[in-house]
Amino acid sequence: MIRQITFCVLITALVISGCSEEHGTSPTSFDYEELPAPENFEITAGTYSLTLSWDYSPGNLALTEEFFVYLVNYTQYGEMLYPIDTISVSDYLVSEEVTYTELAANMEFCFRVSAADSNDMEGWRTGIECGITLAP
């Protein structure tokens, strides 16, 4: 019995001595600041098409790898998001908009957009914007 107690005390002392401050602390979580949602998100209707545009600050753009575009559908269970496009920052910088063509005329389509960093960590999404395609 005394041997078991001595052994337990010895093991406990070794474990405690191995957890000294010189080894640092183990992180229990990591700090991650989500990218903000794009601003001034709007949709412009065209004949059988919709053009999405938004602004993103240069400081946040430097941290961004790509933008995710979602189609929003409302069901009895609420808002359903369907990822439909991924736009690289370099493509975004060319025109700061994206156009979807060959859509049905007189139909409403709703979208959301978010930014993602180089680790594919997605930031906040925009509010929902909707547009109705035009007929010729």
Secondary structure as UniProt FT lines:
FT   HELIX           2..18
FT   HELIX           21..23
FT   STRAND          39..47
FT   STRAND          49..55
FT   HELIX           58..61
FT   TURN            62..63
FT   STRAND          66..75
FT   TURN            76..77
FT   STRAND          78..88
FT   HELIX           89..95
FT   STRAND          97..100
FT   TURN            105..106
FT   STRAND          108..116
FT   TURN            118..119
FT   STRAND          122..125
FT   STRAND          129..132
//
